Amino acid sequence: VVADHLRASAFLIADGVLPSNEGRGYVLRRIMRRAMRHAQLLGTTEPHMWKLLPALKSQMAAAYPELERAGALITETLKHEEERFRETLTRGLKLLDDALEDLNGKILPGDIAFKLYDTYGFPLDLTQDILKNKSLEIDNKKFDDLMKQSRELAKKNWKGSGDSAVEQVWY
């Protein structure tokens, strides 16, 4: 998972996609955070993905020379995003632990899972994994309802992803 997601992240960054909260940047951020979460589960305690970039370049740069050209950008983007995500992870785990202490029953309220996801950027799949290990579940109906409301509000307020402006600056 880590190697595959590092490859996808590096290719996207080399193509001019940067992590953000919308559009292609959001997809990149999710890919990166999934890899970072898996690395954390393996026991990493500091940002590491950027340290794996030389190995990726040695394997792929001949076929994809953009990795060399954008190497500094990829390195800094990976490092910065992982530092931010580690803060998110620490904060989210604390909030989840607090919620679990107050939990009555086997189901985490959907509004708590949604708050972790929407307000703190704590991935839903991470919340589900943690709960699964404790034989707990999420109130998925409530979470899905809140997610639907959030999407409708975002759609109503959407003014474009900014991709065209990013592309102008990039090129």
N, C-alpha and C positions, 0 to 999 in steps of 0.2 A: 504494500500500500504506500509506504513512504517513498520508495524509488519511483513508482508509477506516477504518484502525485507530484513529486519533485520535477519529473520530466515534463508533465503537462504544465506545471506552473512556470518553469523556465521558458518553455516554448511560447506560452502566452505573453509573458513579460517581454521576451525578445521581439514579439510581434506588436508591442506597444500597448498591451492591456495592463493596467495597473489596478491593484485592489481598491474596491470602493463598495458602496452600499447599494449599487444598482447596476443593471445591465451586465455586460461582460465582466466588469470589475467585481461584481458580486459573485459570479460563478468562480472566478479566480480565487477570491478570498475563501470561499467554501472549500475549494480543492486544497488550498494551502492549509487551512485549519484542520481539515480531516487528516492530512499527513502529520501535522504537528501533534494532534491528539494521539494518533497511533504511536508516534515517537515517545510521547510522554508516558503512554502505557508501557512502553518498553524500558522506561526508566531514565530517559534523558532529563537533565535538570537545567539545561541552558540552551539557548538557541543553537541549532545544529544544522538545519537544512542548508544554509549557505555554505557550510563546510563540506557538504557533499557535492557541490557544484563542480569542482575540478574533476571528480570521477565521471560525472555526467558528460562534461565537455570532452573528456578523453575518449568516451565511447561514441558520442553523437556529433561532435563539431565538424567532422569531415562531411557528413551528410547534411548538417544544419549549421553552416558557418555563422549564422546570426547569434549563436550561443557565445562565440568569441567576441563578436562586435558589441554585444549588449551585456557582457559578463559583469561589469561593474554595477550596472543598473539592476541586474538580476540579483547579485549578491546583496546589495543594500536593501532592495525591496524585500527579499526573503528575511533578512536579519531584522529589519524594522517591523515587519508584520508579525514575526514570531515573538518579538519582545512584547508587542501590544497584546497578542493572543495569550501569552503567559499571564499577563495581568488580568485579562478577562477570565481565564481559567481559574485563577486563584480566587477572584471575587465571586465568580459563579459557584464554585465548590463551597465556599463559605455560606452563601445564601441558600444553596440547596441543603446543606447540612442543617442550617437553622430551621428550614421548612420541615425537614424530616423529623427533627426533634419534637415539633408541634403536631405532627401528623397523627390523626386518629383513624386507624384502619390501614388498608393496603393500597389506597389510591391517592396519588398526589393530585391536588386540585389543578385543573387545566389552566387556571389563571396564573398560578405560580410558575408552571412550566413556560407559559407564554411570556410572562414578565422576564424570566431568565433569558429567553430567546430574543425577545424584541427589544428590551431595554438594555440588557447587558451583553448581548451577542453570544450567549452561551448556547452552543448547538443542541438542538433537540435530540439528535441521535446520542449525544454524550449523556444527556439527562436520562434517556431511555436505558442506556447501557448500565449506568449507575443503579438505577431502580431495579433493573432485571437482576443484578447481582444481589440485591436485597429482597428479592421476591416481591417487589412492589410494581405498581403500574401508574400510568398517567390517565387522567380523565381526558381521553382523546377527543370526545365530543366537544367539551368546553374549549379545549385548545384549538380545535379546528374552527369552531364558531368565532373565536377571537381572531384567528388568523384570517378568516374570510373578511371580517370587519376591517381588519388592518389593510388587507389588499384592496378592498373597495375604497377606503379612504386614500390610499396611496395612488390608486388609479385616477381618482377624482382630482388629486392635487398634482399629478405627473405633468411635467412640462418638457419632457425629453430627457434622455440619459446623459447628454453632454458628450456622447461619443464623437460627434463630428468636430467639436471644439478640441477634444483631446487629440484626435487624428491630425488636425491642422498643426498643433504644437509639436506633435511627435515627428511628423514628416518635415 
